[in-house]
Amino acid sequence: MKLLHLGDLLKRSATKIDKIFTETVIDEKDRAKKVRATLMIVPPKAKRMKLHYHTHREGWILVLSGQGKEIVDGKEYLIKENDLLFIPAKENHRIENTGNDELKVLEMYSLPHDFIIVEKRDKDDFIF
C-alpha cells in the first residue's frame, strides 16, 4: 500500500522553465505490476508534447492545478484543476499548457507502457 497526498505533489515544481518534468510516483518498487502513476508538470514555456498514442495502455489524467488543453483525435478539450480525463488505448493525444502557471497533472495508466509518436520528431521534443 502506498498513500499519496495531493498537497505534497502540488508543492513540486518543474526543474526547468522550458522543459516538461515527470516523476514516477507509483511503480514496481511499490509492487505495482499492472499500473503506474506519474506526476507531470508542464511549465508555461515548455515545448508541447508530440502527438502520440499507446497501443495497449489506457490512462486517467487528473488535473491538479493550472489550465491547458488535451488534444484527442483532433478534438481539443480545455482542462483545468479538478478535471479527470480518461484516454483509451489507440487514441492520438497530447497535452499543452495554455496558462501562465505550471500545469500539474497526475497520470495513472495501465501497462505495458508504449509511446508511439504520430508527428515528426525534433531533437528537443519531450518524449514521455
C-alpha positions as CSV (number, residue, x, y, z in Angstrom):
1,M,0.0,0.0,0.0
2,K,1.2,3.5,-0.8
3,L,-0.5,6.7,0.3
4,L,0.0,9.8,-1.8
5,H,-1.1,13.3,-0.6
6,L,-2.1,15.5,-3.5
7,G,-1.0,18.5,-1.5
8,D,2.6,17.2,-1.5
9,L,2.5,16.7,-5.2
10,L,1.2,20.3,-5.7
11,K,4.3,21.6,-3.9
12,R,6.6,20.2,-6.6
13,S,7.8,22.3,-9.5
14,A,9.5,21.7,-12.8
15,T,13.3,21.9,-12.7
16,K,13.5,24.0,-15.9
17,I,11.1,26.6,-17.1
18,D,11.1,25.3,-20.7
19,K,11.0,21.5,-20.2
20,I,8.2,19.1,-19.1
21,F,9.1,17.5,-15.8
22,T,7.9,14.0,-14.9
23,E,8.3,11.9,-11.8
24,T,7.0,8.3,-11.4
25,V,5.2,8.1,-8.1
26,I,3.8,4.5,-8.3
27,D,5.8,1.7,-10.0
28,E,7.2,-1.8,-9.4
29,K,9.1,-0.6,-6.3
30,D,5.6,-0.2,-4.8
31,R,4.7,-3.7,-6.0
32,A,2.5,-2.3,-8.8
33,K,2.5,-5.0,-11.5
34,K,-0.2,-3.7,-13.9
35,V,-0.3,0.1,-13.4
36,R,1.9,3.1,-13.0
37,A,1.3,6.7,-11.8
38,T,3.4,9.7,-12.9
39,L,3.3,13.3,-11.9
40,M,3.8,15.6,-14.9
41,I,4.5,19.3,-14.7
42,V,4.2,21.4,-17.8
43,P,5.7,24.9,-17.5
44,P,4.1,27.7,-19.5
45,K,7.1,28.0,-21.7
46,A,7.6,24.2,-22.3
47,K,7.6,22.8,-25.7
48,R,4.5,20.9,-26.4
49,M,4.4,17.2,-26.2
50,K,4.3,15.4,-29.5
51,L,1.1,13.9,-30.7
52,H,1.2,10.2,-29.7
53,Y,-0.8,7.1,-28.9
54,H,-0.5,3.9,-26.9
55,T,-1.2,0.6,-28.4
56,H,-2.5,-1.1,-25.2
57,R,-2.2,1.4,-22.4
58,E,-5.3,3.1,-21.0
59,G,-4.9,6.1,-18.8
60,W,-6.5,8.6,-16.4
61,I,-5.3,12.1,-16.1
62,L,-6.2,14.1,-13.0
63,V,-5.5,17.9,-13.3
64,L,-4.1,19.0,-10.0
65,S,-3.5,22.7,-10.9
66,G,-3.2,25.0,-13.9
67,Q,-5.0,25.0,-17.2
68,G,-4.4,23.6,-20.6
69,K,-5.8,21.5,-23.3
70,E,-5.7,17.9,-24.2
71,I,-5.9,17.2,-27.9
72,V,-7.5,13.8,-28.6
73,D,-8.0,12.5,-32.1
74,G,-8.0,16.1,-33.4
75,K,-10.5,17.5,-30.9
76,E,-9.4,20.0,-28.3
77,Y,-10.6,19.7,-24.7
78,L,-10.0,22.6,-22.3
79,I,-8.8,21.2,-19.0
80,K,-8.4,22.8,-15.6
81,E,-7.9,22.0,-11.9
82,N,-10.0,19.0,-10.7
83,D,-10.8,17.7,-14.2
84,L,-10.4,14.0,-14.8
85,L,-9.8,12.6,-18.3
86,F,-9.9,9.0,-19.5
87,I,-7.9,8.2,-22.6
88,P,-8.4,4.8,-24.1
89,A,-5.7,2.9,-26.0
90,K,-5.1,3.9,-29.6
91,E,-6.4,7.5,-29.4
92,N,-3.9,10.1,-30.7
93,H,-3.4,12.7,-27.9
94,R,-1.1,15.3,-26.4
95,I,-1.3,17.8,-23.5
96,E,-0.5,21.5,-23.7
97,N,-0.2,24.3,-21.1
98,T,-2.4,27.3,-22.1
99,G,-2.0,29.3,-18.9
100,N,0.7,31.4,-17.2
101,D,1.3,28.9,-14.4
102,E,2.6,25.4,-14.3
103,L,0.1,22.7,-15.4
104,K,0.4,19.8,-12.9
105,V,-1.3,16.5,-13.7
106,L,-1.3,13.1,-12.2
107,E,-1.4,10.4,-14.8
108,M,-2.4,6.9,-13.9
109,Y,-2.1,4.2,-16.6
110,S,-2.1,0.5,-17.3
111,L,0.9,-1.5,-18.6
112,P,2.5,-2.1,-20.9
113,H,3.7,1.4,-21.4
114,D,4.3,2.2,-25.0
115,F,4.6,5.6,-26.7
116,I,4.1,5.8,-30.5
117,I,4.9,9.2,-32.0
118,V,2.5,10.4,-34.7
119,E,4.2,13.7,-35.6
120,K,7.6,14.3,-37.0
121,R,10.1,14.4,-34.0
122,D,12.5,17.2,-33.3
123,K,15.6,16.6,-31.2
124,D,14.3,18.7,-28.3
125,D,10.8,17.3,-28.2
126,F,9.5,15.9,-24.9
127,I,9.0,12.1,-25.0
128,F,7.4,10.5,-22.0
